[in-house]
Amino acid sequence: MSLISPVVLASLASLVLLVAGCAAPPDVAGADASTGTAASPGPLLGLPTGSPTAAPPPRSSTPPVPPPTQQATQAAAWVVGARPLPLRPDGYGEVLPTPPVLADRRLATADLLPAPPTAEFTATVSAVPGAVLARSTWHPGCPVRADELRYLTVSFWGFDGRHHTGELLANVAAAGRLVEAFRALHAARFPIEEMRVTTAAELTAAPTGDGNNTQAFVCRPVNGRPEWSAHARGLALDLNPFCNPYRRNDLVLPELASAYVDRTWLRPGMVLAGDVAVRAFARIGWSWGGAWIGARDPMHFAAVTG
Ligand SMILES: [Zn+2]
């Protein structure tokens, strides 16, 4: 899940004044937990020992969600990446209860790229423009050369019911397949909050635990381990990290996404076994982190294990 930093967020906020979320998780213990924070994530951060979430998430039928009007008001007031979390000794942010406004998250998308002219799915794949590479996490020490990456733009539907254009960096070997997966998500109107290239600043920013950015290439190692994550090769993708948090023991990433640890309370943007997202990525040969034993990473899809 790929995630974001405060500075970046701040600029994004001014860019679109909105609330989109993002987060990019990091790989954790062998897995990839990317997450992030809309503003932060660097490499993942986590939570204090103890309970990952303070209050058990509500169950399906009657979730304690604010009425529509109240929810809309709160959502308008929520600025992703604006509230750095207290840090745990291991460097992760503390896993705090999910703010009510984010428990059934449906934030509007802040457009970085012009929206598609029609409701038809459109996609582009090209060499990575210099300006995009410069604002990305790529550097000469990454396990892929810059010319082994591609810049993708794809249409997607937001939680706001509107049509948007997202951007991704991915391995040249995966670019075409990713377009097909996003074509399927678009046809199913699977909602995505934000989709943009992760910046280097986001990797080192203080965690805010509220990011929800869908991302592929992020030059980072598996959390807490020396090896590179599949994201660092552009061979993995995190889909709606906040709605599909990574969890391992008491760690939840993004840190404020505990409400989504309850997979029986169905909400838009969640990735569940056998659903359209899992089937779309299975068709292109990518595995799903939600099926892992031990650490669960339902936001994560990869062309390789890990
Ligand atoms: Zn991932």
Boltz pocket constraint, residues with backbone or C-beta under 6 A from the ligand:
constraints:
  - pocket:
      binder: B
      contacts: [[A, 1], [A, 2], [A, 25], [A, 26], [A, 32], [A, 33], [A, 34], [A, 231], [A, 236], [A, 237], [A, 238], [A, 299], [A, 300], [A, 301]]
      max_distance: 6.0
